[in-house]
Structure formats: C-alpha cells, structure tokens
Amino acid sequence: MLLLDYQNVLIQSVLTERFSGAAPVSIDQTVSDFDGVIFHISTPETKTKILVSIQIRCFGDLVKYGAEDVLRREYGQYVTSPEAGYDFSVLVDLENLPADKEERDELINKIALLKRNAMAAPFEQAYEEYYQLREAASKFTSEEAPQGVREGGDVKVIQYREEEAIYIKASHDRVTVIFSTVFREETDRVFGKVFIQEFVDARRRAIQNAPQVLFRNDPPLELQGVPGVKNTGTGEIGYVTFVVLFPRHLTPQRMPDVISHIQTFRDYFHYHIKASKAYIHSRMRRRTADFLQVLRRARPDSEEHKERKTASGRTFRAQGS
C-alpha cells in the first residue's frame, strides 16, 4: 500500500528551487492540500522574500490546544504576522539563508511540514497529559486512584473537516485517538470494513506492536456526552478507533513519527478505498472487453456469396436468401 507524504510536495519543490541559488523571481501560487487546507506562497514585498501562509479549517480548535506555541517553537525567527485571509505565515529571506546545505534542506522540509506541525499540537498536549496521569496513577492502586485519574483527561475535539472530526483522549495508560469519517456510498462502507479488518489481521499475524484498531458505526463509549458527536443510525458515519497508543508509542524518540503517521490516517484510508474502486472498475472494463472479443470471434461467417460444390465437382456461388 502507498504511504502518503507528510509534507506538501509542491511547497517543498518550489522552496528547493528557490534555495538552490537560482535568480529570484516573483511567486504567487495557491496550493491545496488534504482536508481543505490551503497554502499561499508568494513574494509580496521583494523577490528575495518568500511568504508562506496556511489556512486550516480547524485552526481555532488547534489554538486551544497550543498550536501557536508549537508553531513558534518550530519556526522561531521566521514567524511573521499572518497574511490576510490566512491563519499563520512564515517569511524567509533568500539573502539570509543558513550557509550549510543540510540546514537549508532542513528548513525547506520544516516549512513543507507546516500543516503537520500545526495539527501536532493536540497530540503533543495529549501525550503530556498521559505522562502526568501516569505519574499520578503510580501513587495509587487501580481501586484507590481518584476518579479524575481513572477516567483520564478531557476529550480533545478537532473538527478538521465539515462533517468529520478527530477525538483524542489521554488516560494514565494510553492515548486513544478516534476518527469520525463519512461514507456517502454503501460500497465505501464495505471497503472501509475490509480495510479495518486488514489492520486487525495484520496485527494478529505479524505486527503485534501495532495499536489495536476498531471500526463501528455508533459512537464509542469514549465519546459519550461530547458535543457534536452524531449517531445517524444509517451507517453513513463510521468511527475508527485506535484503541491504544501504548507507552512504547509515546516515548520522546518515537512520538514525532507516531504523530505524523496517525495524522494522515484518514487521507490514507479514503485514498485506498478510492484506489481499490478504480482498480476494480479497470478490471471490470478489461473483462468486458475480453468478453466482447470472444463474442466477435464466435460470430459465424456470412453465408452470402459462399462457394459450394456439387456431387460432380462443379462449383457454384450460393446466393443469400
């Protein structure tokens, strides 16, 4: 299966070209990304100063969970006032780039990861809550622990699409991540269940260290009482639950990769549903073409003007009726 890139490839390619020492040029490009995210890369002041801005539907939710602090930590001196109509901007001066090529490449990659870094804030906050709850729980037995420690932190809601959201809940022994996803067609629901079953089977067969994955059409218990959670009863909305991100997934060394992987799950999930449908349609078209070819070959020749022989050996042409 294809793994999607975490970074925006178009922004990465534009900045790579500009950072390579090529002559400065005017830039004014609008770039779309997954989940309705829009980038704008431009040179509003001079050709040597590149402004990269991002617009995210759920930026207000992300700010509540510390997105501004994360972005300032990641981009530091490059942070500038947001461009009108956008949520966050960074400004890069081509005349003041790092001298070392590795540092320039790192800066390019960091700017291309603007969406990933903004979306990482609630996950990082949930991980911090997990460490705090784990430390608090270590002082008690499971029966003696206060209710707040047993129940875990509040559910973080990121409404990253119009009808879909990510829910994150930290507990003393795990972090649970739930995706709500809309299936407009019955075939998408069937494919979705097949894909989730593959996750379950893969974990059972070979990847025991992977988090457990569940799929259901009614909201999980973790979402009881959370505003905006829908239960249509028609199966149109599905809930994909990463039941446990175990402590081994939450170490400081592995946490960045885990955040990157889990962020792209929804896009990965729906991409492969669409790819599977396209593959099946192509197979159906190919099989139909094969059947038509067989039918053409099986068609009898026309009887008109066919030569025939009499018993004496003379030939004549039979006329069609």
C-alpha positions as CSV (number, residue, x, y, z in Angstrom):
1,M,0.0,0.0,0.0
2,L,1.1,3.5,-0.7
3,L,2.1,5.7,2.2
4,L,1.2,9.4,1.7
5,D,3.8,12.1,2.2
6,Y,3.6,14.1,5.4
7,Q,4.9,17.3,3.8
8,N,3.4,19.3,1.0
9,V,5.5,18.2,-2.0
10,L,4.7,21.3,-4.2
11,I,5.9,23.7,-1.5
12,Q,9.0,21.6,-1.0
13,S,9.8,21.6,-4.7
14,V,9.3,25.4,-5.0
15,L,11.5,26.2,-2.0
16,T,14.2,23.7,-3.1
17,E,14.4,25.5,-6.4
18,R,14.5,29.0,-4.8
19,F,17.0,27.9,-2.2
20,S,19.4,26.5,-4.8
21,G,20.8,29.9,-5.8
22,A,18.6,30.5,-8.9
23,A,17.8,34.1,-9.8
24,P,15.0,35.4,-7.7
25,V,11.5,35.5,-9.4
26,S,8.1,36.7,-8.4
27,I,5.9,34.0,-6.9
28,D,2.2,33.9,-6.4
29,Q,0.9,30.3,-6.0
30,T,-2.1,28.9,-4.1
31,V,-1.7,25.3,-3.2
32,S,-4.4,22.9,-1.9
33,D,-3.7,20.1,0.5
34,F,-5.7,17.3,2.1
35,D,-8.6,18.2,4.5
36,G,-9.4,21.5,2.8
37,V,-6.0,23.1,3.8
38,I,-4.8,25.9,1.6
39,F,-1.3,27.3,1.3
40,H,-0.3,30.5,-0.3
41,I,3.3,31.0,-1.3
42,S,4.2,34.5,-2.6
43,T,6.7,37.3,-2.8
44,P,4.6,40.3,-1.7
45,E,7.5,42.7,-0.9
46,T,10.5,41.8,-2.9
47,K,11.6,38.8,-5.0
48,T,14.1,37.8,-2.3
49,K,11.5,37.4,0.5
50,I,9.2,34.4,0.3
51,L,6.0,34.4,2.4
52,V,4.3,31.0,3.0
53,S,0.9,31.1,4.6
54,I,-1.5,28.4,5.6
55,Q,-5.3,28.3,6.1
56,I,-6.8,25.5,8.2
57,R,-10.5,25.0,8.8
58,C,-9.9,23.9,12.4
59,F,-7.2,26.4,13.4
60,G,-9.4,27.8,16.2
61,D,-9.5,24.3,17.7
62,L,-5.8,23.8,17.3
63,V,-5.1,27.2,19.0
64,K,-7.0,25.9,22.1
65,Y,-4.5,23.0,22.3
66,G,-1.4,25.0,22.0
67,A,-0.8,25.2,18.2
68,E,0.7,28.8,18.3
69,D,3.3,27.6,20.9
70,V,4.2,24.6,18.7
71,L,4.5,26.7,15.6
72,R,6.6,29.4,17.2
73,R,8.9,26.6,18.7
74,E,9.3,25.1,15.2
75,Y,9.7,28.3,13.1
76,G,11.1,30.8,15.6
77,Q,12.7,33.8,13.7
78,Y,10.7,33.0,10.5
79,V,7.3,33.6,12.1
80,T,5.6,36.8,10.9
81,S,2.1,38.4,11.1
82,P,-0.5,36.2,9.4
83,E,-1.4,37.1,5.8
84,A,-4.9,38.4,5.4
85,G,-7.3,35.5,5.0
86,Y,-4.8,33.0,6.4
87,D,-4.1,31.7,9.9
88,F,-0.3,31.5,10.1
89,S,2.6,32.8,8.0
90,V,6.4,32.4,7.8
91,L,8.7,34.7,6.0
92,V,12.0,33.6,4.5
93,D,14.7,36.0,3.3
94,L,16.7,34.4,0.4
95,E,19.6,36.7,1.2
96,N,19.8,35.5,4.8
97,L,19.6,31.7,4.4
98,P,21.7,29.2,6.5
99,A,25.1,28.7,5.0
100,D,25.1,24.9,5.5
101,K,23.2,23.0,2.8
102,E,21.9,20.5,5.4
103,E,20.4,23.3,7.4
104,R,18.8,24.8,4.3
105,D,17.3,21.4,3.4
106,E,16.0,21.1,7.0
107,L,14.4,24.5,6.7
108,I,12.7,23.5,3.4
109,N,11.4,20.3,5.0
110,K,10.2,22.1,8.1
111,I,8.2,24.7,6.1
112,A,6.7,21.9,3.9
113,L,5.5,20.3,7.2
114,L,3.6,23.4,8.2
115,K,0.3,21.6,8.2
116,R,1.7,18.6,10.1
117,N,3.2,20.8,12.8
118,A,0.0,22.8,13.3
119,M,-2.0,19.6,13.6
120,A,0.5,18.1,16.0
121,A,-0.4,20.4,18.9
122,P,-3.4,18.5,20.4
123,F,-1.5,15.2,20.1
124,E,1.5,16.6,22.0
125,Q,-0.8,18.0,24.6
126,A,-2.5,14.6,25.0
127,Y,0.9,13.0,25.4
128,E,1.8,15.5,28.1
129,E,-1.4,14.7,29.9
130,Y,-0.6,11.0,29.6
131,Y,2.7,11.4,31.4
132,Q,1.1,13.5,34.1
133,L,-1.7,11.0,34.6
134,R,0.7,8.0,34.6
135,E,2.8,9.7,37.3
136,A,-0.3,10.4,39.4
137,A,-1.6,6.9,38.9
138,S,1.7,5.4,40.0
139,K,1.0,6.6,43.6
140,F,-2.2,4.6,43.9
141,T,-3.6,1.2,43.2
142,S,-6.2,1.0,40.5
143,E,-9.0,1.0,43.1
144,E,-7.6,3.8,45.2
145,A,-6.9,6.2,42.3
146,P,-9.0,9.4,42.2
147,Q,-11.8,9.5,39.7
148,G,-10.0,12.1,37.6
149,V,-7.0,9.8,37.2
150,R,-9.1,6.7,36.4
151,E,-11.2,8.5,33.8
152,G,-8.3,10.4,32.2
153,G,-8.3,13.8,30.6
154,D,-11.0,15.6,28.6
155,V,-11.7,14.6,25.0
156,K,-9.9,16.9,22.6
157,V,-12.1,17.6,19.5
158,I,-10.5,18.8,16.2
159,Q,-13.2,19.5,13.6
160,Y,-10.8,19.3,10.7
161,R,-13.5,18.7,8.1
162,E,-17.0,19.9,7.7
163,E,-18.6,16.7,9.0
164,E,-15.7,14.8,10.4
165,A,-13.5,15.2,13.4
166,I,-10.6,13.7,15.3
167,Y,-11.1,12.9,19.0
168,I,-8.1,12.5,21.3
169,K,-8.3,11.3,24.9
170,A,-5.4,10.7,27.3
171,S,-5.5,8.2,30.1
172,H,-2.9,7.0,32.6
173,D,-2.0,4.0,30.5
174,R,-2.8,5.0,26.9
175,V,-3.8,7.7,24.4
176,T,-7.0,6.9,22.4
177,V,-7.5,8.5,19.0
178,I,-10.8,8.3,17.2
179,F,-11.6,9.4,13.7
180,S,-15.2,10.0,12.6
181,T,-15.5,9.6,8.8
182,V,-18.4,10.0,6.4
183,F,-19.2,7.3,3.9
184,R,-21.5,8.6,1.2
185,E,-21.9,5.2,-0.6
186,E,-22.7,1.7,0.6
187,T,-19.6,0.4,-1.3
188,D,-17.4,2.8,0.6
189,R,-18.7,1.3,3.9
190,V,-18.0,-2.2,2.7
191,F,-14.4,-1.3,1.6
192,G,-13.9,0.6,4.9
193,K,-14.8,-2.5,6.9
194,V,-12.5,-4.7,4.8
195,F,-9.6,-2.3,5.2
196,I,-10.0,-2.1,9.0
197,Q,-10.2,-5.9,9.1
198,E,-6.9,-6.0,7.4
199,F,-5.4,-3.8,10.1
200,V,-6.8,-6.2,12.7
201,D,-5.5,-9.3,10.8
202,A,-2.0,-7.8,10.2
203,R,-1.7,-7.0,13.9
204,R,-2.7,-10.6,14.8
205,R,-0.4,-12.2,12.2
206,A,2.8,-10.2,12.3
207,I,2.8,-6.7,13.9
208,Q,1.9,-7.3,17.5
209,N,3.4,-3.9,18.5
210,A,0.9,-2.0,16.4
211,P,-2.0,-0.3,18.2
212,Q,-5.4,-2.0,18.1
213,V,-7.9,-0.6,15.6
214,L,-11.7,-0.9,15.7
215,F,-14.4,0.2,13.4
216,R,-18.0,0.9,14.3
217,N,-21.0,3.0,13.1
218,D,-22.2,4.1,16.5
219,P,-20.0,6.5,18.7
220,P,-17.6,4.7,21.0
221,L,-18.0,5.0,24.8
222,E,-15.2,7.5,25.0
223,L,-17.4,10.0,23.1
224,Q,-20.4,9.8,25.3
225,G,-21.5,13.3,26.2
226,V,-19.1,15.0,23.7
227,P,-20.9,17.8,21.9
228,G,-21.4,17.4,18.1
229,V,-21.0,13.6,18.1
230,K,-23.6,12.1,15.7
231,N,-25.2,8.7,15.6
232,T,-27.3,8.7,12.4
233,G,-28.2,5.0,12.7
234,T,-27.8,4.7,8.9
235,G,-24.2,3.7,8.8
236,E,-23.2,6.8,6.9
237,I,-20.8,7.9,9.7
238,G,-18.2,5.5,10.8
239,Y,-15.8,5.7,13.8
240,V,-12.3,4.4,13.5
241,T,-10.7,3.9,16.9
242,F,-7.0,3.5,17.6
243,V,-7.9,1.9,20.9
244,V,-4.5,2.1,22.5
245,L,-1.3,4.0,21.7
246,F,0.8,2.1,24.2
247,P,3.6,3.6,26.2
248,R,6.1,2.3,23.7
249,H,4.5,4.5,21.1
250,L,4.7,7.6,23.3
251,T,8.4,7.7,24.0
252,P,10.1,11.1,23.1
253,Q,12.1,9.3,20.4
254,R,9.0,7.7,18.6
255,M,6.4,10.4,19.3
256,P,7.1,12.6,16.3
257,D,6.7,9.7,13.9
258,V,3.6,8.4,15.6
259,I,2.0,11.9,15.3
260,S,2.9,12.0,11.6
261,H,1.5,8.6,10.9
262,I,-1.7,9.0,12.7
263,Q,-2.5,12.4,11.3
264,T,-2.5,11.0,7.7
265,F,-4.7,8.0,8.6
266,R,-7.9,9.5,7.3
267,D,-6.4,10.5,3.9
268,Y,-4.6,7.2,3.7
269,F,-7.8,5.3,4.5
270,H,-10.0,7.1,1.9
271,Y,-7.3,7.2,-0.7
272,H,-7.0,3.4,-0.7
273,I,-10.8,3.0,-0.8
274,K,-10.9,5.1,-4.0
275,A,-7.9,3.4,-5.4
276,S,-9.5,0.0,-4.8
277,K,-12.7,1.0,-6.5
278,A,-10.7,2.4,-9.5
279,Y,-8.8,-0.9,-9.7
280,I,-11.9,-3.0,-9.7
281,H,-13.5,-0.8,-12.3
282,S,-10.5,-1.2,-14.6
283,R,-10.6,-5.0,-14.1
284,M,-14.3,-4.9,-15.0
285,R,-13.7,-2.9,-18.1
286,R,-10.9,-5.2,-19.2
287,R,-13.0,-8.3,-18.6
288,T,-15.9,-6.8,-20.6
289,A,-13.5,-6.1,-23.5
290,D,-12.4,-9.7,-23.3
291,F,-15.9,-11.0,-23.5
292,L,-16.7,-8.7,-26.4
293,Q,-13.7,-10.1,-28.3
294,V,-14.8,-13.7,-27.6
295,L,-18.3,-12.9,-28.9
296,R,-16.8,-11.3,-32.1
297,R,-14.7,-14.4,-32.7
298,A,-17.7,-16.7,-32.2
299,R,-19.9,-14.9,-34.8
300,P,-20.5,-17.2,-37.8
301,D,-19.3,-16.1,-41.2
302,S,-21.8,-14.6,-43.6
303,E,-23.5,-17.2,-45.8
304,E,-23.8,-14.7,-48.8
305,H,-21.7,-15.5,-51.9
306,K,-20.1,-18.6,-50.4
307,E,-18.7,-21.1,-53.0
308,R,-20.1,-24.6,-52.8
309,K,-19.5,-27.8,-54.8
310,T,-22.0,-30.2,-56.4
311,A,-21.6,-34.0,-56.2
312,S,-19.9,-33.9,-59.7
313,G,-17.3,-31.5,-58.6
314,R,-18.6,-28.3,-60.2
315,T,-18.6,-25.2,-58.0
316,F,-21.2,-22.5,-57.8
317,R,-21.9,-19.5,-55.6
318,A,-24.8,-19.8,-53.2
319,Q,-26.9,-16.7,-53.0
320,G,-28.2,-15.4,-49.7
321,S,-31.9,-15.8,-49.0
